[in-house]
Amino acid sequence: MIKRNLLVMGLAVLLSACGFQLRGTGTNQLTITELDVSARNAYGDTVRQLRQVLENSGVKVTANAPYKLVLTNEKDSQRAASYAGNGASAEYELTTVLSYQIQGQNHLPLLNDKLEVHKIYLQDGNNITGSGQEAALARKEMRRDLIQQMIARLEQLTPAQLEKLQQAADAKAQAEADAIEAARKTQEETPQQSPLELQDQ
């Protein structure tokens, strides 16, 4: 019985890693039906895989969507976490930080946030090739975790919440435009002294 359960769990993990999702087991409850998705690295793995996951979740990814998800920056870093006594191997901590922005109408920013994932892998000084493959695999797993986190963030956003954020952004943009216009009118109405008048003073 235990072996059977482990087999079923193993198959489920394998299928989910391939992007397949068993009916009734998915947690994606996206209320956003349309979304534009772009990134600074337009052909990067993260934005490409994110688009695929969104489409598999029933979201129409289109440039005509009322809201846009922009992956503004993706930064990878690595630091030594620990060293083995003989110096032949060491643990390294990999970190990826993904900054993103959700834009509404007129490209107004509605939300700015970031996601962060960490993973530790062992680098064997006697097996550079194998260690490099392990690091690459770790990065792939981290990217998958990032995308899952992004989907979870998007699940929390409803059309009503996005509309409220849009109204707040519109009000802020209007207030800034009014302030600029008021400053311009004040400058126009303020008498300007000529250079000759300034010299006489």
Disulfide bonds with the S-S distance in Angstrom:
none
